[in-house]
C-alpha cells in the first residue's frame, strides 16, 4: 500500500485522485501540479474561454476546498526524477516524495515550430491556461492572424479569432483539414464552413519562415512562394507525449510510455494514463495513444478501480468532440482504418453523420450537429453492436430500435 503519488494534475491526474477517494482509498494522495492554477479543464481553452467572457474559476474541476476535504495534497512543483529502487519521486525543489504507487499523468506538450523567428513573442501556442489567457488579452489589439496547422485546436482557435473580428489565414500541409482525424466528407464540410465565415484556408502548403521587423511579426512566408501578412501567428502542429521522466527511469517508451491493458508500466508500482500513455488495447488490436478527455478520464477511473481492488483491463470506447464556430463535431468510436463511409443526414442542412465501416463492421461515427446520432453511437458501441450500412444511410430506420 502506501501513498499514491500522481505526476501531472491535468484531466487524468485529477480524475485518478478523485476516483480513488470515491472508491474509499484511504492512504495519502499527492497530486503534483506544475501549473500555477487549481486543476482545470483544457477543452475550453480553445473554445469558450478564449472568447473572453468567463474567468479562470469557470475552468476548475473543483474549488480548492475539495482537495482539503478529500485529503488530496496538491503539491506545487515539477517532478524531475523517479528513483524506482527507493520508490520516491524527486521534485525540482529537492523534496522527495515516497510512493507506494506512482501514476504518470504527464500529458503532452506542443510540438514547436523549427523556423526562423519562431521564438518571437507574437508566435503563440495553445496548451495551457496561461497560453489561452495571453491570447485572449492580446487578440483585441491584433488584426491578422496566421494559424499554422488545421487540426482541431488550430481550427477552433481560427473560428474564434474570426468571430472576434480578426482576419484569419490557416495553413495546412495536408490536402485537407483535420486529415489525420476525420473522413474527407467531414473535412470538406468544415473547409466550406470556415471559408463561408471568411477564413482563408491554404492546403498543401507549409510555412517556411516567420517574417519580422524590429522583433515584431509582420507575416509568414509559404513554401509556394507567397507571403501572408500577420501581426500574430498561432501554431497548432500537434503534440509530443511527455515520456522523458519514464525513459530516464528506465521504463520502456516508444511513441508514449508503454503500458499493458491494465495501464501498468513494466514496473508494477508505476502506471501511466492519458495523453502520455501508449496502451495495449485488446479491443482495437495493438497499441494506442489517444489525446482526448474521454481517454484520460476513463484511464484514470480504470486505474483507480485497480488500485482499490477491482482489477479490469481498460476497455472503454473512445469518443471526442470539437466545437468550431457554430458547428459541433462529435466522434464516437475510432474512425481510422475504414474502407467505406456512409452518410446519414444532409451536409447542406448542416446536420449529418459519417458512419465509417470496415467491410460491414461499424468502426465509428462522426456527427456534425447531430448529437442524437453521436449518443446512439456511444450506446451502440457500449452494447458491442453494429448496424448495417444500409440502415445507417436510411433516415427512416429507427436507430433507437437497434439499441433495444
Ligand atoms: P494533461 O491534461 O495535459 O495534463 C498533464 C499535466 O501534467 C499538465 O498540467 C502538465 O503541465 C503536467 N506535467 C507534465 N510533466 C510534469 C512533471 N514532470 N511534473 C509535474 N507536472 C507535470 N480533448 C477532447 O476530448 N475534446 C476537446 O474538445 C479537446 N479540446 C482541447 C483543447 C485544447 C486547447 C487542448 C490543449 C486540448 C484539448 N483536448 C480535447 C485534449 C485534452 O485536453 C487532453 O487529451 C487531456 O487534457 C489529456 O489529459 P492528461 O491528464 O493526459 O494530460
Boltz pocket constraint, residues with backbone or C-beta under 6 A from the ligand:
constraints:
  - pocket:
      binder: B
      contacts: [[A, 7], [A, 8], [A, 9], [A, 10], [A, 11], [A, 12], [A, 13], [A, 32], [A, 33], [A, 34], [A, 35], [A, 40], [A, 42], [A, 43], [A, 44], [A, 45], [A, 46], [A, 77], [A, 78], [A, 79], [A, 80], [A, 105], [A, 106], [A, 107], [A, 108], [A, 126], [A, 127], [A, 128], [A, 153], [A, 242], [A, 245], [A, 273], [A, 274], [A, 275], [A, 276], [A, 290], [A, 291], [A, 292], [A, 293], [A, 294], [A, 296], [A, 319], [A, 320], [A, 321], [A, 322], [A, 323]]
      max_distance: 6.0
